[in-house]
Amino acid sequence: MLDIINFMESSYKDNPELKHKLELVKKLITYLSEHDIERSVGEIIPILGNNTGYSEYRIINDCESDNPALWSEYQYNGEKVRLNTGDIVITMKK
């Protein structure tokens, strides 16, 4: 997979329009090469603006309860995950 990254960088490095897209693809390829993925991609979901000012989305574990007092916020590497307009979420099929 690292060959793919090298090819992309050498072929498209002078195209500023592709810079951010290539960075995303590189991170995905790096992640895939470092982890075993046993499921296929379900959806790529964009986080759209919600016209509520500067709000953040949070990932919550509902702990199988409808009571928000029992819910806990998801953390990755010890930090809470906050999503904003323009972020994407990739779901995997079960």
C-alpha positions as CSV (number, residue, x, y, z in Angstrom):
1,M,0.0,0.0,0.0
2,L,2.9,2.3,0.5
3,D,3.6,2.0,-3.2
4,I,0.3,3.6,-3.8
5,I,1.2,6.6,-1.6
6,N,4.5,7.0,-3.4
7,F,2.8,6.9,-6.8
8,M,0.2,9.4,-5.8
9,E,2.8,11.8,-4.4
10,S,5.0,11.6,-7.5
11,S,2.1,11.9,-10.0
12,Y,0.0,14.6,-8.4
13,K,2.3,16.6,-6.2
14,D,2.1,19.7,-8.5
15,N,-1.7,19.8,-8.4
16,P,-2.8,22.0,-5.5
17,E,-6.5,21.1,-6.1
18,L,-5.8,17.5,-5.1
19,K,-3.6,18.3,-2.0
20,H,-6.3,17.8,0.6
21,K,-7.8,14.8,-1.1
22,L,-4.5,13.1,-1.4
23,E,-3.8,13.7,2.3
24,L,-7.0,12.0,3.2
25,V,-6.3,9.1,0.9
26,K,-2.7,8.8,2.4
27,K,-4.1,8.7,5.9
28,L,-6.7,6.0,5.0
29,I,-4.0,3.9,3.2
30,T,-1.7,4.2,6.2
31,Y,-4.5,3.2,8.6
32,L,-5.4,0.2,6.4
33,S,-1.8,-0.9,6.2
34,E,-1.4,-0.8,10.0
35,H,-4.8,-2.5,10.9
36,D,-6.6,-5.6,10.0
37,I,-9.9,-4.6,8.5
38,E,-12.4,-7.5,8.4
39,R,-15.5,-5.6,7.3
40,S,-16.3,-3.5,4.2
41,V,-17.1,0.2,4.2
42,G,-20.8,0.9,4.9
43,E,-21.1,4.6,4.3
44,I,-19.1,7.8,4.3
45,I,-21.2,10.3,6.1
46,P,-20.4,14.0,5.9
47,I,-21.1,16.2,8.9
48,L,-23.2,19.1,7.6
49,G,-23.7,22.5,9.0
50,N,-26.7,22.9,11.4
51,N,-27.1,26.7,11.7
52,T,-26.6,26.7,15.5
53,G,-23.5,28.8,15.6
54,Y,-20.3,27.0,16.5
55,S,-21.6,23.7,17.8
56,E,-19.8,20.4,18.0
57,Y,-21.1,16.9,17.5
58,R,-20.1,14.3,20.1
59,I,-20.0,10.5,19.9
60,I,-22.0,9.1,22.8
61,N,-22.2,5.5,24.2
62,D,-25.8,5.2,25.4
63,C,-24.9,2.2,27.6
64,E,-28.1,0.6,26.4
65,S,-30.2,3.2,28.2
66,D,-32.5,6.0,27.2
67,N,-31.4,7.9,30.3
68,P,-28.8,10.6,29.2
69,A,-27.4,10.6,32.8
70,L,-26.0,7.1,32.1
71,W,-24.4,7.9,28.8
72,S,-20.7,8.4,28.4
73,E,-18.8,10.3,25.7
74,Y,-16.5,8.3,23.5
75,Q,-12.7,8.9,23.9
76,Y,-9.9,7.9,21.6
77,N,-6.3,8.0,22.9
78,G,-7.7,9.6,26.1
79,E,-9.4,12.5,24.3
80,K,-13.0,13.1,23.6
81,V,-13.9,13.0,20.0
82,R,-15.6,16.1,18.7
83,L,-16.9,16.5,15.1
84,N,-17.5,19.7,13.3
85,T,-19.0,20.8,10.0
86,G,-16.9,19.4,7.2
87,D,-15.7,16.3,9.1
88,I,-16.7,12.8,7.8
89,V,-17.5,9.6,9.5
90,I,-16.8,6.3,7.9
91,T,-19.0,3.4,9.0
92,M,-18.2,-0.2,8.5
93,K,-20.7,-3.0,7.5
94,K,-21.2,-5.6,10.2
